[in-house]
Amino acid sequence: MIESLSVSNFRGIEKLELHGLRRINVIVGENSSGKTALLESIFLAGGGSPEIALRLQAQRGMAQIFQIQFDRASYESLWRYLFRDFDQKKIISVQLVGSEPNTRAVTVAYNEQDAFTLPLGKPAMESPFIVPITFEWKDFRGELHRAQPKITEQGLNIMGAGETMPIYLFSSSQGLNPAESASRFSELDTQGKSGTVVTGLKEIFPYLEGISIQVVSGVPLLHATLSFSDLKVPLGLLSGGINKLVAIMLAAAGRPQSVILIDEIENGFYYQLFPRIWSALLYLCKQQDTQIFASTHSEECLRALGKFASNKEDDFALIRTERSDGHCTARVFGGRQLHSAIEQNIEVR
């Protein structure tokens, strides 16, 4: 697991250090207090390609398709929103400390020593060169892996920089990839391991009898077999919440020792299901040695977690983010504190 982390100059975070992280970590706080940025920083550190940074921008509602001009301003506009105060002179740093696979670090900075000139024949610009942004990951062995996106005549050239940590990010603003879920289920089913996911879903949704893959218009999609119907129904049509939970559970079951990041975990779920959802997720996490970081605004979600954690305090932590004078801060509270606060009706959001 990730036991502690530190973040510098990423998004709205100037400096943040968290210790005492647990198997399931729930992040609370007001809007714009740094909850999503915290999840994104972990995702960035666990990756191995600058493409992750562009994906994070898209999940924030920015353009997924962009035009690259042969000038410095166009190049730097792709990355400026990663930096604290949009100041690209700063250095982004994220460090994860924990078990071997999950001890990693990343720095993001501009390196003038590697400046490259534009291809001949392209329009002139204020500066005759572009300073490349450098993503440098350090893995648990201490080995460094560097990647520098560059502009070529074919467009933006983004290369990877070595191995990645098994990590998944479920954004609150982007839809799920149904083909990806079908592929993960197929891999588990082939190995005879899909039963764990199906059994967990049956305990939460008793009317769901099974899951299978059906091809619709040439695309494999997960379908549910239901107790009240002879027809198999695509999960996306049955329930957005079920579709989301299946994707999360498949990620946990498919890759041992992975880290799963979930923004606004409560979306799509009826409040009375939260105790069963937390139970299923904790079971999968322990079975697969997986860790979850999940943000929420839901009081019902937190109350269900607080009661469920009454005799499992060591498995949970609450991370509360705050913004004061433009600075994002955060504190970690243990499962026992979370349970006590819920029992005493203390507002923890």
Residue pairs with C-beta under 8 A, 6 or more apart in sequence:
1 21
1 22
1 23
1 98
1 99
1 102
1 289
1 291
2 21
2 42
2 96
2 97
2 98
2 102
2 259
2 291
3 19
3 20
3 21
3 97
3 98
3 99
4 17
4 18
4 19
4 20
4 21
4 96
4 97
4 98
5 16
5 17
5 18
5 21
5 41
5 42
5 45
5 94
5 95
5 96
5 97
6 15
6 16
6 17
6 18
6 93
6 94
6 95
7 13
7 15
7 16
7 17
7 38
7 41
7 93
7 94
8 14
8 15
8 16
8 91
8 92
8 93
8 94
9 83
9 84
9 87
9 90
9 91
9 92
9 93
10 37
10 40
10 41
10 44
10 82
10 83
10 84
10 92
10 93
10 94
11 34
11 37
11 40
11 41
11 81
11 82
11 84
12 32
12 34
12 37
12 84
12 323
12 326
12 328
13 34
13 37
13 38
13 41
13 84
13 328
14 84
14 327
14 328
16 34
16 38
16 328
16 329
16 330
18 319
18 330
18 332
19 332
20 317
20 332
20 334
21 98
21 291
21 317
21 332
22 314
22 315
22 316
22 317
22 334
22 335
23 282
23 285
23 286
23 291
23 292
23 315
23 316
24 278
24 281
24 282
24 285
24 291
24 292
24 294
24 315
24 316
24 317
25 291
25 292
25 293
25 294
25 316
25 317
25 318
25 319
25 332
26 265
26 294
26 295
26 296
26 302
26 305
26 316
26 317
26 318
26 319
26 338
27 35
27 38
27 39
27 293
27 294
27 295
27 296
27 319
27 320
27 321
28 35
28 295
28 296
28 297
28 302
28 318
28 319
28 320
28 321
28 348
28 349
29 35
29 320
29 321
29 322
29 323
29 330
29 349
30 322
30 323
32 323
33 321
33 322
33 323
33 328
34 321
34 323
34 328
34 330
35 263
35 295
35 321
36 60
36 172
36 263
36 295
37 328
38 293
38 319
38 321
38 330
39 169
39 261
39 262
39 263
39 293
39 295
40 56
40 169
41 94
42 94
42 96
42 167
42 259
42 261
42 293
43 52
43 56
43 167
43 169
43 261
44 52
44 53
44 56
44 94
44 106
44 108
45 94
45 95
45 96
45 104
45 105
45 106
45 137
45 165
46 96
46 102
46 104
46 164
46 165
46 166
46 167
46 259
47 106
47 137
47 164
47 165
47 167
48 137
48 145
48 147
48 160
48 161
48 162
48 163
48 164
49 135
49 147
49 158
49 159
49 160
49 161
49 164
50 133
50 135
50 147
50 148
50 149
50 158
51 158
51 160
53 79
53 82
53 108
53 135
54 78
54 158
56 82
57 63
57 78
57 81
57 82
58 64
58 174
59 169
59 171
59 173
59 174
60 81
60 173
61 173
62 81
66 78
67 74
68 74
68 75
68 151
68 155
68 156
70 118
70 119
70 122
70 123
70 125
70 151
71 118
71 123
71 125
71 126
71 130
72 125
72 126
72 127
72 129
72 130
72 131
73 125
75 130
75 151
76 88
76 133
78 149
78 156
79 88
79 108
79 133
80 86
80 88
82 92
82 108
83 90
83 92
84 90
84 92
88 110
88 133
89 110
90 109
91 107
91 108
91 109
92 106
92 107
92 108
92 109
93 105
93 106
93 107
93 108
94 105
94 106
95 104
95 105
96 102
96 103
96 104
96 105
97 103
99 257
100 140
101 140
101 165
101 166
101 257
102 140
102 165
102 257
102 259
102 291
103 140
104 137
104 138
104 139
104 140
104 165
105 137
105 138
106 135
106 136
106 137
106 138
107 134
107 135
107 136
108 133
108 134
108 135
108 136
109 133
109 134
110 131
110 132
110 133
110 134
111 131
111 132
111 133
111 134
111 148
112 131
114 131
114 132
114 134
114 148
115 129
115 130
115 131
115 132
116 129
116 130
116 132
116 150
117 128
117 129
117 130
118 125
118 128
118 129
118 130
118 151
119 152
119 153
130 151
132 148
132 149
132 150
133 148
133 149
134 146
134 147
134 148
135 146
135 147
135 148
135 161
136 144
136 145
136 146
136 147
136 161
137 144
137 145
137 146
137 161
137 162
138 144
138 145
139 145
139 162
139 163
143 162
145 161
145 162
145 163
146 161
147 158
147 159
147 160
147 161
149 156
149 157
149 158
149 159
150 156
150 157
151 157
165 258
165 259
166 255
166 256
166 257
166 258
166 259
167 258
167 259
167 260
167 261
168 251
168 258
168 259
168 260
168 261
169 261
169 263
170 176
170 244
170 247
170 248
170 260
170 261
170 262
170 263
171 263
172 263
172 264
172 267
173 263
176 236
176 243
176 244
176 247
178 219
178 221
178 222
178 234
178 235
178 236
178 243
179 219
179 220
179 221
180 247
181 222
181 235
181 243
181 246
181 247
181 250
182 213
182 220
182 221
182 222
183 220
184 250
184 251
184 254
185 194
185 197
185 211
185 213
185 222
185 246
185 250
186 213
186 220
187 254
188 194
188 197
188 250
188 253
188 254
189 213
193 253
194 211
194 253
196 253
196 284
196 287
197 211
197 246
197 249
197 250
197 253
197 284
198 210
198 211
200 249
200 280
200 283
200 284
201 208
201 211
201 242
201 245
201 246
201 249
201 280
202 208
202 209
203 276
203 279
203 280
204 245
204 273
204 276
204 277
204 280
205 242
206 227
207 226
207 227
207 228
208 224
208 225
208 226
208 227
208 242
209 224
209 225
209 226
209 227
210 224
210 225
211 222
211 223
211 224
211 225
211 235
211 246
212 222
212 223
212 225
212 232
213 220
213 221
213 222
213 223
214 220
214 221
214 223
214 232
214 234
215 221
216 234
221 234
221 235
221 236
222 234
222 235
222 243
222 246
223 232
223 233
223 234
223 235
224 232
224 233
224 234
224 235
224 238
224 242
225 232
226 233
226 238
235 242
235 243
235 246
236 243
239 268
240 268
241 267
241 268
241 269
241 270
241 273
243 268
244 267
244 268
245 268
245 269
245 277
245 280
248 260
248 262
248 281
249 280
249 281
249 284
251 258
251 260
252 258
252 260
252 281
252 284
252 285
252 288
252 290
252 292
253 284
253 288
255 288
255 290
256 288
256 289
256 290
257 288
257 289
257 290
258 288
258 290
258 291
259 290
259 291
259 292
259 293
260 290
260 291
260 292
260 293
261 292
261 293
261 294
262 292
262 293
262 294
262 295
263 294
263 295
264 295
264 296
264 297
265 294
265 295
265 296
265 301
266 274
266 296
266 297
266 298
266 300
266 301
269 277
269 301
271 298
271 300
271 301
271 304
274 298
274 300
274 301
274 303
274 304
274 305
275 304
275 307
275 308
277 304
278 304
278 305
278 308
279 308
281 292
282 308
282 312
282 315
284 290
285 291
285 292
285 315
286 315
293 319
296 302
297 349
299 349
302 338
302 342
302 348
302 349
303 342
305 316
305 338
305 342
306 338
306 339
306 341
306 342
306 343
307 339
307 342
309 315
309 316
309 335
309 338
309 339
310 339
312 335
313 334
313 335
313 336
313 338
313 339
314 334
314 335
315 335
316 334
316 335
316 338
317 332
317 333
317 334
317 335
317 338
318 332
318 333
318 334
318 335
318 337
318 338
318 348
319 330
319 331
319 332
319 333
320 330
320 331
320 333
320 348
321 328
321 329
321 330
322 328
322 329
322 330
323 329
333 341
333 348
338 348
341 348
342 348
